[in-house]
Structures are given as structure tokens and as C-alpha cells.
Amino acid sequence: MYNYVKALHIIFIVTWFSGMFYIVRLFIYNTEAGEKEEPERSILQRQFAIMIRRLWLGITWPSAILTLIFGIWMWILLGTLPEWLLVKLFFVTGLYAYHFSLHHIYRQQLRGEFSYTSGRLRIWNELATLFLTAIVMIVAVKQTLSWVWGLTGLVLLAVALLIAIRIYKRLRKK
């Protein structure tokens, strides 16, 4: 039973992350559509609103809920709370906070409020990458993970992502 629950947990983690990665791309495109001339702006923003709503409510939220349900079920079946799982739960809590921040942006954009630039959204999108990396590394290597090397790797990944965003921004301006 444990392996079936684990498989479902992983499936919904994948769909949840897919939704979070793609929703921010849609936020970026929707924000950039605001810079277009009419009628292109209205047409694009109407279409993006539909896509954003369907992705967020039809895939991302259900996947977040099912990830949580199957995760708790696995924990119950495991019957213990090893140290690595406690660390993973710390990052998972941060991931749900990130998810709620995306919900805030979702609500703003559907109201036609664009308080984040496309550049800021690109940076915000990479936070999911950091959570994904941290969580997968903790689960995959468990007790053999050195905290020093793990945090160093996470910081280096964050720096590399920020550099990549800056390079992309320069290339885009050309």
C-alpha cells in the first residue's frame, strides 16, 4: 500500500510543480500583454485570464491538495518522523507559502492589477526551482546529505539562476 500512495504523491508533486512553473510564465505573458496597443492588449489579457484560471483552479490547486493528502497518508503509513523528513517538511512549508503567494498574484491579475514587473516575476519563478531542488535532494540522499554542502549547493544554484536571469534580460533587450 505504501508504494502506491508514494507513487500517487510523486505524481501530484509533478503536476503541482508543473502548474506552479507554468502559472508564473502566464503571469509574465499577461503582464507583458499590458504593454501592447489595443485591441491586442484586451484580446491577449482576456485569453491569458482564461488560461490562468483553468491552470490554477483545474490543475495547480487540486495537485497541491492531493500532494498534501498523499504526503500525510505516507507519513501515517511510515509510522515515524525521521530527521530528514522533518527538514523536508520545513521546505514543504515554505513551498506552500510560495504557493499562497502565487494565489495572491493570481487574484491580483484577474482583477487587472499588475503590481509585479515581468522581470520580478521571472525571479520569483525561480524560487520554485530552489524548493524543488532542496526537497528532492533531501528525499534522495536522506542521512548522507551534509548540511554544509547542501546549503552551499542551494546558494550556488540561487546565484546561478539570478545570473541566468540577468543574461536573459540582456539578450532580450538586443
C-alpha positions in Angstrom: 0.0 0.0 0.0 2.8 2.4 0.9 4.4 2.3 -2.6 1.0 3.0 -4.3 0.5 6.0 -2.0 4.1 7.1 -2.6 3.6 6.9 -6.4 0.4 9.0 -6.2 2.2 11.5 -4.0 5.0 11.8 -6.6 2.5 12.1 -9.5 0.8 15.0 -7.8 4.0 16.7 -6.8 5.0 16.7 -10.5 1.6 18.1 -11.6 1.7 20.7 -8.8 5.2 21.9 -9.8 4.3 21.9 -13.4 1.3 24.2 -12.6 3.4 26.5 -10.4 6.1 26.8 -13.1 3.7 27.5 -15.9 1.4 29.8 -14.0 4.2 32.3 -13.4 5.0 32.2 -17.1 1.4 33.0 -17.8 1.6 35.9 -15.2 4.7 37.2 -17.1 2.9 37.0 -20.5 -0.2 38.6 -19.1 1.9 41.4 -17.6 3.7 42.0 -20.8 0.4 42.0 -22.8 -0.4 45.1 -20.8 2.4 46.9 -22.8 0.7 46.1 -26.1 -1.6 48.5 -28.0 -5.4 48.0 -28.2 -7.1 45.8 -29.3 -4.2 43.3 -29.0 -3.9 44.1 -25.2 -7.5 43.3 -24.4 -7.6 40.2 -26.6 -4.4 38.8 -25.1 -5.3 39.6 -21.5 -8.8 38.0 -21.9 -7.2 34.8 -23.2 -4.5 34.8 -20.5 -7.2 35.2 -17.8 -8.9 32.1 -19.1 -5.7 30.1 -19.2 -4.6 31.3 -15.8 -7.9 30.5 -14.2 -8.1 27.0 -15.7 -4.5 26.1 -14.9 -4.7 27.5 -11.3 -8.1 26.1 -10.3 -8.1 23.0 -12.5 -4.6 21.6 -12.1 -2.4 23.5 -9.6 -4.7 23.8 -6.6 -6.1 20.2 -6.9 -2.5 18.9 -7.2 -1.3 20.9 -4.2 -4.2 19.4 -2.1 -3.7 15.9 -3.3 0.1 16.2 -2.7 -0.7 17.1 0.9 -3.2 14.3 1.3 -0.9 11.6 -0.1 2.0 13.0 1.8 0.2 12.8 5.1 -1.0 9.4 4.3 2.6 8.2 3.5 3.7 9.7 6.8 1.0 7.8 8.7 2.0 4.6 6.9 5.6 5.2 7.7 4.8 5.5 11.3 7.8 7.6 12.3 9.3 11.1 11.7 12.9 10.7 10.7 15.2 13.8 10.9 15.4 14.1 7.1 11.6 14.2 6.9 11.4 17.0 9.4 13.9 19.0 7.3 11.8 18.2 4.1 8.6 19.4 5.9 10.4 22.7 6.7 10.9 23.2 2.9 7.5 21.9 2.1 6.0 24.6 4.4 8.0 27.2 2.5 6.7 25.7 -0.7 3.1 26.1 0.4 3.8 29.7 1.4 5.2 30.2 -2.1 2.0 28.6 -3.5 -0.1 31.1 -1.5 2.0 34.0 -2.8 1.2 32.8 -6.3 -2.5 32.7 -5.4 -2.2 36.4 -4.3 -0.7 37.3 -7.7 -3.4 35.2 -9.4 -6.2 37.2 -7.7 -4.5 40.5 -8.5 -4.1 39.7 -12.2 -7.6 38.5 -12.6 -8.7 41.9 -11.2 -6.5 43.6 -13.7 -3.8 44.7 -11.1 -0.2 44.2 -12.2 1.9 45.1 -9.2 4.9 42.9 -10.3 7.0 43.6 -13.4 7.8 40.7 -15.7 11.4 40.8 -14.5 10.4 40.4 -10.9 8.1 37.6 -11.8 10.9 35.8 -13.6 13.0 36.0 -10.5 10.0 34.9 -8.4 9.5 31.9 -10.7 13.0 30.6 -9.8 12.0 30.2 -6.1 10.1 27.1 -7.1 13.3 25.7 -8.6 15.1 26.2 -5.3 12.3 24.5 -3.4 12.2 21.6 -5.8 16.0 21.1 -5.7 16.1 21.3 -1.9 13.2 18.8 -1.4 14.4 16.3 -4.0 17.9 16.3 -2.6 16.7 15.8 0.9 14.5 12.9 -0.1 17.0 11.3 -2.4 20.1 11.4 -0.2 18.5 11.5 3.2 21.0 10.9 6.0 24.1 11.1 3.7 23.4 14.8 2.9 25.9 17.2 4.5 24.1 20.3 5.6 27.1 22.5 4.8 27.3 21.1 1.2 23.5 21.1 0.8 23.1 24.7 1.8 26.2 25.7 -0.2 24.8 24.0 -3.3 21.4 25.7 -2.8 23.1 29.1 -2.5 25.2 28.5 -5.6 22.1 27.4 -7.5 20.3 30.6 -6.5 23.3 32.7 -7.7 23.4 30.8 -11.0 19.7 31.3 -11.5 20.0 35.0 -10.9 22.9 35.3 -13.2 21.0 33.4 -15.9 18.0 35.8 -15.5 20.3 38.8 -15.9 21.9 37.3 -19.1 18.4 36.5 -20.5 17.3 40.1 -19.8 20.3 41.5 -21.7 19.8 39.1 -24.6 16.2 40.0 -24.7 16.9 43.8 -24.9 19.1 43.3 -28.0 
